[in-house]
């Protein structure tokens, strides 16, 4: 398991707690910080999942990246 997944899950949990505290106290700043931390934690968790997938299946990941690069290259030519 990648460290990004662990820190992402922790940050997402912190964001949920901050948002709940902001709702209870009526503090919009805490609610906004909580929403930001939730989003950042989710993104970091997704990066960790991507890294895990690349480690587990490097050839498949390379083939997918090459396919996406080819498609984007063809779109640029048209």
C-alpha positions as a printed Julia matrix, in Angstrom:
78×3 Matrix{Float64}:
   0.0    0.0     0.0
   1.34   3.37   -1.03
   1.93   6.06    1.59
  -0.22   8.46   -0.44
  -3.21   6.25    0.22
  -2.62   6.36    3.97
  -2.07  10.12    4.18
  -4.95  10.72    1.76
  -7.36   8.71    3.9
  -6.17  10.52    7.03
  -6.57  13.92    5.4
 -10.01  13.01    4.12
 -11.06  11.98    7.63
  -9.68  15.21    9.07
 -11.61  17.15    6.45
 -14.84  15.42    7.4
 -14.24  16.25   11.06
 -13.44  19.89   10.26
 -16.52  20.22    8.1
 -18.72  18.71   10.82
 -17.21  21.08   13.39
 -17.88  24.0    11.06
 -21.5   22.95   10.64
 -21.99  22.57   14.41
 -20.42  25.92   15.24
 -21.76  27.75   12.19
 -18.22  28.68   11.13
 -18.04  28.9     7.35
 -14.24  28.98    7.37
 -14.02  25.58    9.08
 -16.59  24.17    6.68
 -14.58  25.43    3.72
 -11.3   24.08    5.12
 -12.97  20.76    5.77
 -14.3   20.55    2.22
 -10.86  21.45    0.87
  -9.12  18.81    2.99
 -11.68  16.2     1.94
 -11.03  16.94   -1.72
  -7.27  17.0    -1.28
  -7.38  13.72    0.66
  -9.5   12.07   -2.02
  -7.09  13.23   -4.74
  -4.07  12.02   -2.79
  -5.76   8.67   -2.21
  -6.42   8.35   -5.96
  -2.75   9.09   -6.72
  -1.8    6.32   -4.31
  -4.18   3.91   -6.04
  -2.67   4.82   -9.4
   0.85   4.18   -8.07
  -0.24   0.82   -6.67
  -1.77  -0.16  -10.01
   1.37   0.82  -11.92
   3.53  -1.25   -9.53
   1.25  -4.28   -9.81
   0.76  -4.15  -13.61
   3.55  -2.13  -15.26
   3.07  -3.48  -18.79
  -0.66  -2.83  -18.79
  -0.06   0.68  -17.48
   2.52   1.31  -20.19
   0.14   0.07  -22.9
  -2.67   2.31  -21.61
  -0.37   5.34  -21.49
   0.86   4.63  -25.04
  -2.72   4.28  -26.28
  -3.78   7.56  -24.69
  -0.71   9.29  -26.12
  -1.47   7.94  -29.58
  -5.1    9.09  -29.42
  -4.12  12.57  -28.22
  -1.5   12.77  -30.96
  -4.06  11.84  -33.61
  -6.51  14.44  -32.3
  -3.85  17.1   -32.52
  -3.14  16.32  -36.18
  -6.77  16.68  -37.2
